[in-house]
Every structure is written in C-alpha cells, then in structure tokens.
Amino acid sequence: MSSEMIALMMTAATLGFVHTLFGPDHYVPFIAMSKARQWAFPKTMIITFLCGMGHILSSVILGFLGIVLGVAVIRLEAIESVRGEWAGWLLLIFGFTYFVWGIHQALRNRPHTHFHIHDDGITHAHNHAHAQAHAHVHDEGAKSITPWVLFTIFVFGPCEPLIPILMYPAMTNGSLFPVTLVAGVFALATIGTMMTLVAASSLGLARLPMGGLERFSHALAGFAIFACGGAMTFLGL
C-alpha cells in the first residue's frame, strides 16, 4: 500500500471523527428521542446504526455514480449542498412539529388533585393526570414512525467531505478498490463516533432524574432536534 493511500485513509478516519463530533445533528436527535421515547438501549443503538448507514451510503452511492459516469466533482458538491439544505429544513420541521406535540402532551398530562368525601365524613385527595393512560395508547403509532422519520432525514443528509476530499482523490488507475477502502474507513469512523456519543449520553441521561420535567420530555426532545436543524441550516454545522 502506497504512502499516499495510507495518508488518505488516516485523513478519512480523522474527518469521519471530526465531522461527526462537531455536527450535533449526528447524535443529539437519537439521544433526545431515546430519552423521550424511553427506548431500550439496544433499540437506540440499532436505530443510530441504521441511520448512520443511510447517511453514509447515500453519499457513497452518489460518489460512485459520479466517478463511474465521469461527473465533475463540483457538480456533485452542488448536489450535496442541496441535500444538506433539505436535511436541515427537514430537521427543523420535524423538531418544531414534535416540540408543539410535546407541549400539547405535557398540558394534557398536567397533574391535578381530586377530593373525595365518603359517607362517613372522611375526606381524602389524590393526584393524577387524566391524559396519561389514554395518551399512551395513541402514542404507539408515533413510536413506530419516529425511527423512520429520522432514517429518512439522515438519508437526505450528506457527508460533505467524503466525495471531494476522499473518494475522488482515491481514484487511481481506474480501480474502485481504493475508493471503496477509503469510504469504508470514513464510514467506520463516522458511525463508530455516532454510536459512542449516543451510547455514553443515553446511559448518562438514563440515570438523571427529571422529576417534574418528565412530562415535558417530548417537548424538550423536539426543541433539541429543532435546534440541530437550525444549526445545520443557519450555522452550517
């Protein structure tokens, strides 16, 4: 293996780690939804992995098509830029919608007190929320569709450095093997970083008592995702 190829693979690993670490949209949505939806740890990891794969493969496929068809890298960069804008707006819309729904759920589930007077004159009170059990039944549909929404958004989301910085420079002598190798290293670094950050944060949050904020967990998750969409759209993160 040439020194140029080794350097390119090291660059791929570094870029995979750095672009994931400094892109909160790669992990915050999974951390937030895992806490709000009370996903089991294995489910959180599987969803993170599948969304990461969709995120990487969409850019890899586009890059391979560009190389095989001889498309100029600047045109692929333009396509990736448009995909990035779509992904940012999709996160914004999804986050805002989920935030509004979460506020509605929190207000419906507001605890209140009922007083009861028995025939013998004894009075007692108890606190409860009318909407909690009822909302749980109707929440099943949202639970099943949420991972698919995240997956769709991540498929739209591009890996900006992958095609121009790694895939095209790796193309030598008409062989696609170096391109595949570099893309694989980048994918491992990206998905590995995503899963590590999500795992560490999810396990930490699971031990954090929310107290009275528990009923606002959906709203907080929606706001976190909305903020990620805003960071992508307006700050270019």
C-alpha positions as CSV (number, residue, x, y, z in Angstrom):
1,M,0.0,0.0,0.0
2,S,1.4,3.4,-1.0
3,S,2.2,6.1,1.5
4,E,-0.4,8.3,-0.3
5,M,-3.1,5.7,0.3
6,I,-2.1,5.4,4.0
7,A,-2.3,9.1,4.4
8,L,-5.7,9.2,2.7
9,M,-7.1,6.5,5.0
10,M,-5.8,8.4,8.0
11,T,-7.4,11.5,6.7
12,A,-10.7,9.6,6.2
13,A,-10.6,8.3,9.8
14,T,-9.9,11.8,11.1
15,L,-12.5,13.5,9.0
16,G,-15.1,10.9,10.0
17,F,-14.5,11.5,13.7
18,V,-14.2,15.3,13.5
19,H,-17.2,16.0,11.2
20,T,-19.4,13.8,13.4
21,L,-18.2,15.3,16.7
22,F,-18.8,18.8,15.5
23,G,-22.1,18.0,13.8
24,P,-24.6,17.7,16.7
25,D,-27.3,16.5,14.2
26,H,-25.3,13.2,14.1
27,Y,-26.1,12.3,17.6
28,V,-28.4,14.7,19.5
29,P,-31.7,13.6,17.8
30,F,-31.0,10.0,18.9
31,I,-30.1,11.0,22.5
32,A,-33.2,13.2,22.8
33,M,-35.6,10.7,21.2
34,S,-34.2,7.8,23.2
35,K,-34.9,9.7,26.5
36,A,-38.3,11.0,25.5
37,R,-39.5,7.7,24.0
38,Q,-37.8,5.6,26.6
39,W,-36.2,3.4,24.0
40,A,-34.3,0.4,25.3
41,F,-30.5,0.7,24.9
42,P,-30.3,-1.9,22.1
43,K,-33.1,-0.2,20.2
44,T,-31.3,3.1,20.5
45,M,-28.1,1.6,19.2
46,I,-29.8,-0.2,16.3
47,I,-31.6,3.0,15.2
48,T,-28.4,5.0,15.4
49,F,-26.5,2.4,13.4
50,L,-29.1,2.2,10.6
51,C,-29.5,6.0,10.3
52,G,-25.7,6.3,10.2
53,M,-25.6,3.7,7.4
54,G,-28.2,5.5,5.4
55,H,-26.4,8.8,6.0
56,I,-23.1,7.3,4.7
57,L,-24.4,5.1,1.8
58,S,-26.4,7.9,0.2
59,S,-23.2,9.9,-0.3
60,V,-21.1,6.8,-1.2
61,I,-23.6,5.8,-3.9
62,L,-23.7,9.3,-5.3
63,G,-19.9,9.4,-5.3
64,F,-19.5,6.1,-7.1
65,L,-22.1,7.2,-9.7
66,G,-20.2,10.4,-10.2
67,I,-16.9,8.6,-10.6
68,V,-18.3,5.9,-13.0
69,L,-20.2,8.4,-15.1
70,G,-17.4,11.0,-15.1
71,V,-19.4,13.7,-13.4
72,A,-17.3,16.7,-12.4
73,V,-16.8,16.9,-8.6
74,I,-18.1,20.5,-8.5
75,R,-21.5,19.2,-9.7
76,L,-21.6,16.6,-7.0
77,E,-20.7,19.2,-4.4
78,A,-23.7,21.2,-5.6
79,I,-25.9,18.2,-5.2
80,E,-24.6,17.5,-1.7
81,S,-25.1,21.1,-0.8
82,V,-28.8,21.0,-1.8
83,R,-29.2,17.7,0.1
84,G,-27.7,19.4,3.1
85,E,-30.3,22.2,2.9
86,W,-33.1,19.7,2.6
87,A,-31.9,17.7,5.6
88,G,-31.6,20.9,7.7
89,W,-35.1,22.0,6.9
90,L,-36.5,18.5,7.5
91,L,-34.9,18.5,10.9
92,L,-36.3,22.0,11.6
93,I,-39.8,20.9,10.6
94,F,-39.7,17.6,12.4
95,G,-38.3,19.2,15.6
96,F,-40.8,22.0,15.6
97,T,-43.7,19.7,15.0
98,Y,-42.6,17.3,17.7
99,F,-42.0,20.2,20.1
100,V,-45.6,21.5,19.6
101,W,-46.9,18.0,20.0
102,G,-44.8,17.6,23.2
103,I,-46.2,20.8,24.7
104,H,-49.7,19.6,23.9
105,Q,-49.0,16.3,25.6
106,A,-47.5,18.0,28.6
107,L,-50.5,20.2,29.1
108,R,-52.9,17.3,28.7
109,N,-50.9,15.3,31.2
110,R,-50.8,18.1,33.8
111,P,-51.3,16.6,37.3
112,H,-54.2,17.8,39.3
113,T,-56.0,17.0,42.6
114,H,-59.3,15.3,43.2
115,F,-61.1,15.4,46.6
116,H,-63.4,12.7,47.7
117,I,-65.8,12.9,50.6
118,H,-67.1,9.5,51.9
119,D,-70.4,8.8,53.6
120,D,-68.6,8.5,57.0
121,G,-67.3,12.1,56.6
122,I,-63.7,11.1,55.8
123,T,-62.1,13.3,53.1
124,H,-59.1,12.4,51.1
125,A,-57.4,13.6,48.0
126,H,-55.3,12.1,45.3
127,N,-53.2,13.5,42.4
128,H,-53.4,12.1,38.9
129,A,-53.3,13.0,35.2
130,H,-56.3,12.1,33.1
131,A,-54.4,12.0,29.8
132,Q,-51.5,9.8,30.7
133,A,-53.0,6.3,30.1
134,H,-55.1,7.5,27.2
135,A,-52.2,9.2,25.5
136,H,-50.1,6.1,25.9
137,V,-52.5,4.1,23.6
138,H,-52.4,6.7,20.9
139,D,-48.7,7.2,21.2
140,E,-47.9,3.8,19.8
141,G,-48.3,5.0,16.2
142,A,-45.9,7.8,16.8
143,K,-43.4,5.4,18.4
144,S,-43.3,3.2,15.4
145,I,-43.0,6.1,12.8
146,T,-40.4,8.2,14.6
147,P,-37.3,6.0,13.7
148,W,-38.4,6.0,10.0
149,V,-38.6,9.8,10.1
150,L,-35.1,10.0,11.5
151,F,-33.9,7.5,8.9
152,T,-35.4,9.5,6.0
153,I,-33.8,12.7,7.2
154,F,-30.4,11.0,7.6
155,V,-30.6,9.6,4.1
156,F,-31.0,13.2,2.8
157,G,-28.2,14.4,5.0
158,P,-24.9,14.5,3.0
159,C,-21.3,13.7,4.2
160,E,-19.8,16.8,2.7
161,P,-16.1,15.9,2.9
162,L,-16.5,12.3,1.6
163,I,-16.7,12.8,-2.2
164,P,-14.4,15.8,-3.0
165,I,-11.7,15.2,-0.3
166,L,-11.6,11.4,-0.1
167,M,-13.4,9.5,-2.9
168,Y,-12.2,11.4,-5.9
169,P,-8.5,11.6,-4.8
170,A,-8.6,7.8,-4.0
171,M,-9.5,7.0,-7.6
172,T,-6.2,5.7,-9.3
173,N,-5.7,3.7,-12.4
174,G,-9.4,3.2,-12.9
175,S,-9.6,1.0,-9.9
176,L,-12.6,1.4,-7.5
177,F,-11.0,-0.6,-4.7
178,P,-9.1,2.3,-3.1
179,V,-12.2,4.4,-3.3
180,T,-14.2,1.6,-1.5
181,L,-11.4,1.3,1.1
182,V,-11.3,5.0,1.9
183,A,-15.1,5.2,2.0
184,G,-15.2,2.2,4.4
185,V,-12.7,3.8,6.8
186,F,-14.7,7.0,6.8
187,A,-17.9,5.1,7.4
188,L,-16.4,3.2,10.3
189,A,-15.1,6.4,11.9
190,T,-18.4,8.2,11.4
191,I,-20.8,5.5,12.6
192,G,-18.4,4.5,15.4
193,T,-18.3,8.1,16.7
194,M,-22.1,8.4,16.4
195,M,-22.7,5.2,18.4
196,T,-20.1,6.1,21.0
197,L,-21.5,9.5,21.7
198,V,-25.2,8.3,21.7
199,A,-24.3,5.3,24.0
200,A,-22.4,7.4,26.5
201,S,-25.0,10.2,26.6
202,S,-28.0,7.9,26.7
203,L,-26.6,5.8,29.6
204,G,-25.8,9.0,31.4
205,L,-29.3,10.6,30.9
206,A,-31.0,7.3,31.9
207,R,-29.5,7.9,35.4
208,L,-30.6,11.5,35.5
209,P,-33.9,12.1,37.4
210,M,-36.1,14.5,35.6
211,G,-38.7,15.0,38.3
212,G,-41.4,17.5,37.3
213,L,-39.8,17.9,33.9
214,E,-40.6,14.3,32.9
215,R,-43.9,15.3,31.3
216,F,-42.0,17.9,29.2
217,S,-39.6,15.2,27.8
218,H,-41.2,15.1,24.4
219,A,-41.2,18.9,24.1
220,L,-37.5,19.1,25.2
221,A,-36.6,16.4,22.6
222,G,-38.4,18.3,19.9
223,F,-36.7,21.6,20.8
224,A,-33.3,19.8,20.8
225,I,-33.9,18.5,17.3
226,F,-35.2,21.9,16.1
227,A,-32.0,23.4,17.4
228,C,-29.9,20.9,15.5
229,G,-31.9,21.7,12.3
230,G,-31.3,25.4,13.0
231,A,-27.5,24.8,13.5
232,M,-27.4,22.9,10.1
233,T,-29.5,25.5,8.2
234,F,-28.2,28.8,9.5
235,L,-24.8,28.0,11.0
236,G,-23.6,25.4,8.5
237,L,-22.8,22.8,11.2
